[in-house]
Amino acid sequence: MPGILERLEAAGGEQVVPLARALLEGDLYVLEASDALVIGRSTGGDGFALEDPLDGTALGEYTKADLKKLRVNNRVRVQLRGMLARLTLLAKDPAVRERAVRNMLERPDADSVQLLRDAVVNESNAGVAELQWLVIALYDIEHSEDPSVRLQALGHLDGRVEPEVRNALQALLAEGADTPPQLRRQAQTMLSALESKIAFYEFLETLFFGLSLGSVLLLIATGLAITFGVMGVINMAHGELIMLGAYTTYVVQLLMPDHIGLSILVAIPAAFIVSALVGVLIERGVIRFLHGRPLETLLATFGISLVLQQAVRTIFSPLNRQVSTPDWMSGSLEFNAVFSLTYNRLYVLLFAIAVFVVLQLILKKTPLGLQVRAVSQNRSMARSLGIRTEWVDAMTFGLGSGIAGLAGVALSQLTNVGPNLGQAYIIDSFMVVVFGGVGNLWGTLVGGFTLGVANKFLEPATGAVLAKILVLVFIILFIQKWPRGLFPQKGRAAE
């Protein structure tokens, strides 16, 4: 076997990497019918999905009885690891070389480091070269007895934030009096700078998660701010309108199973239309008969929320449904080893801001927006000027409900879709509306992001439940002092 591997490495080059990796991981088989080498991936039970070990071509599914597994001993495993290291470190693709070096990062051994010393001389990619020097430096700090070599190795760790760097510095400082003073001082200075940098990146990550939560609250609370500000209606079914938007996303994906990336774009207008139509039906069927009776409106919409929840349970079952995330929303934007931004949350944040901007343009630049502002400021005067206030109410409620549907699309990319989806956010959204100022969209924007960020910064110290309680107490105290919120309505709107 060792001689065969040497000939394979010499003749095949990078092409034999999948074969060698499959042999090392125990996934290489011989197909009994043709004596062909194949890679087999278990599909559950006795089934195996086969693929060609050189070009990855799918070869269909076979049973365990059709295959004979190739087994290797420890000596062959060692040779395979060395073979893979040599092939991947000299690969043409810089991404392959980078993955190979990262695989050595945690516990570099003497053979791997010698390969790196030979490879780094001819490395053309600066990022890969830095990573190679990092692995070499980590090895020298741990194993070298020459203080000058270890001091030089520390220079390659400067500015790096990988966990392995922190561990190496802490291990060096833990050596005690045997460590030369200059080496200890340098390591202590670097460790202090490293911990400060990590704390800064952790702050940025918490801020990002806070803005992500704030963007969800903004989407949800914007619809509430419109209906509450114009109509004075406390809509307890708003959470269920969010739920309908999320289930619409789920249904669209069921209808477009081969186009998941496109389905999310189709789901955005579909969710808006579905939730908006349901909102208009609620307003025309129930709320218009209860104007001026806020308590009865609250109870009626609470009853509607229960009906919608039960309808969804009947149609889709009470079980949560998972909405697939498109490839272009998967993964994360990595800045370094300790700080990255997940694409799905980043897109939700941008989506929330885009919806807010479009809504502002609708309210400021369209006839509907003008009429909505007129009705919100003085309903009787608007009616006397010929504005059909009942039509404005229906369109306003539909607009707010449609935005709730858009919030459901966003939430479907962050959590599972279920009958109680909207209930987890509705109370927080009411707090955002009251905190920012009823009917003021800019107040909703500031309030949503403020409460989202506050929640995420409190959670590590207090826990999720206590963080929400503290935010609620703050809102109560704030409203005692400023009952109209951060951005109170002025002029006629204040009435």
Secondary structure, DSSP 8 states (H G I E B T S, - for coil): -HHHHHHHHHHHGGGGHHHHHHHHHT-EEEETTTTEEEEEEEEETTEEEEE-TTT--EEEEEEGGGEEE----HHHHHHHHHHHHHHHHT-SSHHHHHHHHHHHHSS--HHHHHHHHHHHTT---HHHHHHHHHHHHHHHHHH---HHHHHHHHHHHTT---HHHHHHHHHHHTTGGGS-HHHHHHHHHHHHHHHHHHHHHHHHHHHHHHHHHHHHHHHHHHHHHHHHHHH----TTHHHHHHHHHHHHHHHHHH-TT-HHHHHHHHHHHHHHHHHHHHHHHHHHTGGGGTT-HHHHHHHHHHHHHHHHHHHHHHH-SS-B-----GGGSSEEESSSS-EEEHHHHHHHHHHHHHHHHHHHHHHHSHHHHHHHHHHH-HHHHHHTT--HHHHHHHHHHHHHHHHHHHHHHHHTTS-B-TTTTHHHHHHHHHHHHHH-TT-HHHHHHHHHHHHHHHHHHHHHH-HHHHHHHHHHHHHHHHHH-TT-SS---GGGG-
